[in-house]
Amino acid sequence: MERTISFTLNGKPASVKGEDDRMLLWVLRSDLGLTGTKFGCGEGLCGACTVIVNREAVRSCSVPVKDVAGKQVMTIEGLGQSGLHTIQAAFVKHHAFQCGYCTPGMILNAYALLLKTPKPTPGQITKHMEDNLCRCGAHTRIVDAIAEAAGAGRGGVR
């Protein structure tokens, strides 16, 4: 069914008109021009399309846009609006990416972890991140970056 869906996107009101069963990934990329969210497997398995909805990490390739009506959505573009976020800075410092394709999803999944568990153990980080795939094999550096962000002096995640 076609209708207008309104939600908050990266802290600002947003609305889109179209089929309400379109996946959020395509609405973000095609309709709203936010290409930081990546298409990976299209089945919610790889994590490249991860965004935050109401402070929870979700796979945007598996979420119909109608499911975010009235909710808060944050993409990678919204995370560091006033400079690099603590997690982004830690990823840069630890070279926690190579090709960068998985990085937006990795960072947002890490952000969601730190919202719930501000001081995770390395084991908790590994467990939480295991469903985000990195074909370049930067997993060890990713865990190190998240651990550093968790210990950051500015309170980690906000």
N, C-alpha and C positions, 0 to 999 in steps of 0.2 A: 504494500500500500504506500502511496506517495503522500508525504506530509512534511511539515517543518519540524525539525528536532532542534531544541535549544539546550545548551549546556555551557559550562564554563570551561574555556580552553586556555591553558597557561595563564590563568588568573584573569581572563577577560571574557565577557559574554560572546558566545558564538552560536550561530544557528545555520543549519543547512536544510535545503529543501530537496527532497528526492525520495527514493525507495527506502523505507525504514528498515528493510532487512539487508541493506548493503553493509558490508563489513566496515568497521571503524577504520581499519588500515587504509582502505581505498578512499574513504571520505577525507581522512587527514592528508594523504598524499595527493590525490587528484583534485578534490574540491577545494581544499584549504591550502594547498601548496607547501605543506610541512613534510618535506622529504627525508628528514632525519630518521623517521620510523621506517624500517626496512622490511621488504618482503623477502622471506626466506623460504620456508617449506610450504606455507599456506595451510598448514594443519595444526598450528599451535604447538609444535614440537621443538622448534629450534630456538625460539626466544628473540629472534632478530626484530620482531614487530612489537616488543614489549613497550607498553605505556603504563602510566599510573592513572587509575580511576578510583576516586575517593580513597586515596592513600594506599591502594592495593595494586600490585603488579598484575597486569592482564595481557593476554596475547591478542592484539588488536585485529589479527587476521581471523579470529574466531568469535568476535563480539559484534553483533549487529548494532548499527548506530542507534537504533531505538532503545537499546539497553543503557545508553549513557544520557538519556534525556534527564535534564535537571541535575546532573552530576558534575563533579570536578574532574577534568581530564588534563593530564600533564604529559607533554612529549619532551623529548630531549631538548628541543628548542626552548622550552619553558624552564628547564632546570637551572641554567646559569644565566639568567637574564641580566644580572648586574656583574658579570665577570664569571670566571670559572667557579663552579661549585666545588666544594671540598673533594667530592668523589672524582670529579673531572680532573682536578689538579693532581690527585693521587694517581690516576690512570696515566697522565702525561709523565709524571715523575718516574713511575715504575715501568714505562714502556709497555703498558698492559694492553697493547693492541699492535697489530701489524697492518693488515689490510684495512681495518677499521669498520668493516661491514657489520660485525656483531656488536660493536662498541656501544651504540646507543641503547640497545636492549640490555646489554650487560650492566651499563651504568644505572639504568632505571630499575632493573631488578635488584641491584645492590642498594639503591636508594630505598626501595621498599623494605628490604631486610633491615636496614639501619633505622627505619622508622619504628619497627617493631622490636628490634633487638639492638640497642645503641652500642653495645660492647660485645659483639659476637666473638666466639672462639674461632680459630682457624677451621675447626671441624664443622661448626655451624655455617660458616661462610661457604665452605666447599659443598655442603649438603644443599644449601639454598640455591647455589649457582649451578648445580650439576645439570639442570635442564636447559641452560643457555649454552649453545654450542659455539665453539670457536674453532674454525678449520685451521687456523694458523698455529694453534697449540700454545697460546699465551696464558693458559689457565693459572699457572703458578704465579705469574706476575699480576694477574687479575686478583687473585686471593690476597697477595701482598698489598696491592693498592687499596682494596676494600678494608683490610686490617688497619692500614695507616689512616684512612679516612675515618674509621671508627674511633681512632685515638686522637683525632684532630682537636686542637685546643678550642675551637670555636663551637664546641658542642656537637660536632659531627653533622648530623642532618637536622634540617629545620622543616 
